[in-house]
Amino acid sequence: GRYVRQPIIGGILLMNRVLPSNSIEPKLPTISDAIELQAALRPDSPAILCAGLPALTFGELDRAIKQIGNDLRAAGIGAASRVAVMLPHGPEAAIVSIAVSSHAICFPLASTLTAAEFSSEVERVDLDAVIFPSWTDLPSTDAAGASAIGILRASKAKGSLADTRLESVVDIRAERRRSGAPSAQSVAVIQTSSGSTGIPKHVLVTHANLFDVAGKIRTWYGVSENDRSACILPIHAALGFKLLLLCPLLIGSSVTLPNKQQAEDIAEWCRDLNPTWFFAAPAYLNAALDKLRSMADGKVEHSLRFFVTGGTHFSERVGARLEEILGVPGLEQYGMREAGP
């Protein structure tokens, strides 16, 4: 059959077969499809950057996703498997969360959860497996061992982020082992609501949902492959994983992972990692303004095009002063985990 180039988002082009009118719809993209395409178009362009490691290119990211996918399949994890990722904030949490959401259902959790909190999540989400760091023990490690779920450990990135792999240390029970690849309508991520109106809820985010959010930030913010987000929110946070890490990569732009995420470090990571935009809560921006004001000349070297905030009230006075100091516009957004910004 013939093939046509169908634009999806932000310069991403997917080859779709033209099907007869009585056939099924063309295959819609998944996370792995988008990264694979970026790897084909721009294999040497940086995808993820962090201090202390070489930049991870889109070609290397694509290979890492495939390698970790092999590790997941060997452990009996498929598209419908629910896998918690409990890694400290950093490059390993980023690469493993991206890879798991590409092949299964990723449930990012804070590595600081207590044993009781983790056990509660195991029951509520009906987890199949959990991924722990190999380089440190967490408070929930013993609880996982007593919960009869599969346990994998992620290796520490040393020479390259692409070297991160998973090792199964406790097998998934035979009746819970699954196979199969996800589709656009498959759940990619489970995120937890803030709990502001009651017990926190679990929100199911599909691959299609993520492409929708990526399309929004491309259209509203003009984000392109020339941009670079600063992921200063935890990977397990909804906005950290979805808005600052995964969706920029779907568009083909790069992501930076500052080692220091505190407001007083804003001048340092802006100078060292050259992001073009970031999202931060109003409280963070209030503290950042105080830091910038305290600097000798009140100036910061940066490559920013804009910054974004939302979630709670943002003072117009603080916004105007930050815009003046940084010389870039500040944008406000609001939204829901169920629907995106």
N, C-alpha and C positions, 0 to 999 in steps of 0.2 A: 504493500500500500504506500500511498504518499505520506510524507511527513510535512508538518508546518511548524514554524516557530511561533509559539504562543507566549506572549509576555505575561508573566505572573506578577512579580513585584520588583521594583528597584533594579532593573537591568538584568534580573534573572530570567533566562529563557529556557524553557523546557521543551524537548522534542516530543510532540504528541501525535500519534497516528490519527489520520482522518478516517473515522469509522463509518460504515453504512448507517443510514438513518434508523434502522431497526436494531442496532447494536448497543452495547452498554456505553456509558460515558467514558471519555478518555481518562486515563489515570491522573489524578491530581497529586501534587507534590507532597512529600514528607520532608522532615528535617534532613535526613541522610541524602535525599535527592538534591536538595538545595546546596548542601555542602559539597557533594560530589560534583555538581555543575560548576560551582565556584573554583574547585580544584582543577577542573578541566580548563576553565577560562583564564584563571590567574593563579597558577600553582605556587608561584614564588612570592605572592603578596602576603603580608603579615595578617594573621587572623587574631591571635592572642599574644599580648605582650605583657611581661612582668619583670620586675627587677630580679637579677641573679640567674636568669635563664635566657637562652637565645629565643628570639621571636619565633612563635609557632606559625608556619605558613598554612595557607588553605590546603595545599597538597599534603602536608604533614597532618593537619587536622583530619582530613578525609581518611588517611591511612590509620590514624589513631582510633577513629570511630569504628572502622572496620575491624581492627585488632581487638578492641574491647568488646565489640559485638561477637567475635568468635569466642572470647572468654565467657560471655553471658550465655551463649548457646550451649557451650560445653557444660555449663552448670545447670542446664535445664530451664533457662529463662527465655521466654518468647514474648510476643507482642502483648499478650494479656497478663503477663506477670507483673506484680506490684513490688517494686524494689526501692527500699529506703536508701538514701545516700547520706551518710553521717560522717562527713569529712570537715576538718577545720577550714575556715575561709582561706582560700588560696588557689593556686593554679590546678592542683589535683582535684579539688572540689568542682572546679569549672569544667575540666575536660571529662571527668567521669560523669557528671550530671548531663552534659551534652550527649555523651555516648549512650547512656542508659535511656534517655528520653528518645533517642533515635531508634532504639530497638525494642524497648519495653515501656512500662509505665513508671516514670521516675517520681519518687516522693522525697524531695529534699527536706532534711530535718537539721535542726541546730545540733551541733556536736556536743553541746553543753546540757542536753536533756538528762534529767535524772533517770534512774532505773524505772521508777514508778511511771514517770511521764512517757518513757519509751514503751513500756508494756501496755499502757493505755492506747497508744497509737497503733501498736501491732494488732490489737483487737478491733479497734474502730475501722482500720483500713484493710484488715485481713491481708497482711503482708505475706509475700512469698519468701523474701530474702532481704538482707541488709548488707550494705557495704561499709566497712570500717577502715580506718587508716592502719597501715602496717607499722607505722613508726611511733605510735603512741596508743595508750589505752584510754578509753572513754568511760564515763560513769555508767553508761548503759550496756557495756560489754557483757557483764555477767547476766543481765536480764535477757539479752539476746540468746545467750547459750541455753537458758531455761525455757525459751519460748517455742522451740521445735520449728524454727524457720531456718532457711539457708543462710549461711554467713560467708561473705567474701571479703577479702582484704585488698585494698589498693596499694600499689607500690609508690614510694616517694619519688617524685621527679628529681633527677640529679643532673645528668648531662643535657637532657632535653625533655620537654613536656610530652613529646610524642612517645617517650619510653614508658609512660604510665600503663600498667597492666593490672588485671584482676586475678586473684588466686582464690579458688574455693577452698574453705577450711572446714565448713560444715555443709554436707550435701542437703539439697532440697529433697523433701520426701517424694517418693516415686509418684504418688497420686497428685502432687502439685507441680510436677515438671511439665513445661509447656514448650511449644515451638511456634513458628509462624512469624511473618514480618508484618509490620503495621501498615495501615492505609492512612489517607488524609483524615478520615473520620475516627481513627483510633485515638484513644487517650494517650497523650505523651507525658503529661505532668499532673500530679495532684498537688494543689496548693491549699494552704490553710488560711482561712479568713482571720481578720484581726480580732474577732470576738467582741466587738464593741457593742453588739446588741444581744449577747448571750454566749452560749458555748460556741467556740470557734467551729466553723463548718469546713468541710472538705470540698474543694472546687475542682472539677475535672476539666482539664484543658486539653483540647485535641490539637493535632498537627495543623488542621485548618484554622483553629482559633489563633495559633501562633503566627501563621501567615497573615491573618487579618490584622493583628497588632503590628506586625512588621510593615504592612502596607500603610497603616496609619502614620507611623513615625516617619516613613519615607515621604508621604504626602504632606503631613502637617509641619514637620521639622526640616524637610528637604535633605534628610540623611541619605548619603550615597556611599559608594565604595571609597570615596576620598575622606570619609569621616572616621572618627575614632572615639568611642564612648569610654568613660571612666567608670568602671563598676566598683563604686565605693560602698554599695550596700551588700549585705551578706548574700551568698549564693542561695541560701535556703529561703530568703525573703522573696515574695512574689515579684516585686518590681526589680529586685536584683537579678533574678534568674531570667525573667521574661523580657523586661524592657531594656536592661543594660547589657545582658550577656548574649542571650540566644537570638533575639529578633534582629539586632544589628548584624550578626553573622549571616542570617538568612538573606539580608540585603546585599551582603558582600563587603560591609565595612568592618573595621577591626575593633578590638576590645582591649582595654588596658586593665590590669588588675593591680592597683597600688598596694604595696605592702602595708602602708599606713593609711587608714581610712578616716582618721579623726579630722575634725574641722580645722584644727591648728596646723595640719599638714598640707593644706590646700596648695600653698605656694610650691612646696616640694614636689608633689606629684604632678602638678601642672607643668613644672619646668622639666622634670625628668622623663615623663611619659607622653607629653604632647597630645593630650586628648583634645577633641574639638567640641565635646559637649558632655554633660553629666546631669544626673537627676539627684536631688537631695531634698530632704524634708526641711520645712521652714526653720525648725530648731537648729539644724545643722548650718543653714545659711546665716542665721543670726550669729552663731558662734564664729563662722568663717569671716563675717564682716568685722567682728571685734578683733580677730587676728590680723586682718588686712589693715585695719586702722592703726594697730600697734606697730606695724612695720615702719622702719625709719622714713622711707619715702612714700609709703602707702601704695606702692606699685608692685605688681607681680608679673613675671615673665610667663606668657602662656600662648597657646594656639587656639583658645576657645572661640567658637562661633556663637554659642548661646549656652544657657543653663536652664534647667527645668525644675519645677517644684510642684508640690501638691500634697493632698492628704489632710491638711489642717489649714487654718487661716494663715495667710502670708502677708505681713505688713507691707503696704505700699511704700512706706518710708525706707524700710530695709531693702526692698527690691530696687528702688530708685538709686540708693547709695551704692549697692553692688553693681548695678549697671554702669554707674559713673566710674567706679574704680576699675572694673574689668573691661569697660568699653564694649560690652556685648549685651544683647537683650536677654532679659529673663522671661521665661514663659511659665504659665500655670496650666495644670491639667487636673482633671478629676476623672474618676472612673470606678469600676468594680472589677474584682478578680474574675467574676463570671463573664464579663464582657470586654475587659481591657479598658484602656484610656479613651 
